[in-house]
Amino acid sequence: MSAPLILGALWVIAAALTAMLPMRRQTVPGLALLLAAPVLLAWIARTHGWPWLALGLLAFLPMFRNPLLHFMRRALGRPAPVPKGPEK
């Protein structure tokens, strides 16, 4: 197995562990995963081709749809309300 696919599998494990953290502690590791994903996906695509990129995007986009929509709305100048946390 190649290095990009091993790092991709580790990225998935790190994302799952981050999702298990309390919401207030997910920000820093979540942003690190969000920034690392395009680099990792590009490396996978360059090494193995576009079908592996498509599979990686199918895994990445649903996990980060809310942060990506938030950043896209802010970039377009539209209101981007922050979702409320769970009630205590």
C-alpha positions, 0 to 999 in steps of 0.5 A, spaced: 500 500 500 502 506 498 503 512 503 498 517 500 493 511 502 495 510 508 495 517 510 488 517 508 486 511 512 489 515 518 486 521 516 479 518 516 481 515 523 483 522 526 476 524 523 472 519 527 476 520 533 475 528 532 467 527 531 467 523 538 470 529 542 465 534 545 463 540 540 467 545 544 474 541 543 472 539 535 474 546 532 482 545 532 483 538 530 477 539 525 480 545 522 487 541 521 483 536 518 479 540 513 486 544 511 490 537 510 484 534 506 485 538 499 493 536 500 492 529 501 486 528 496 491 531 491 496 527 493 492 521 492 489 523 485 496 524 483 499 517 485 493 513 483 488 517 479 481 520 479 477 515 481 481 515 488 480 522 488 472 521 487 472 516 492 476 521 497 471 526 495 465 522 497 468 521 504 470 528 505 465 532 503 459 529 507 463 530 513 465 537 512 459 539 509 457 544 514 463 548 515 464 548 508 457 551 507 459 556 512 466 558 509 462 559 502 457 563 504 462 568 508 466 568 501 460 570 497 458 575 502 452 572 504 450 571 512 453 565 515 449 564 522 453 559 527 449 553 529 447 553 536 450 548 540 446 542 544 441 545 550 444 543 557 
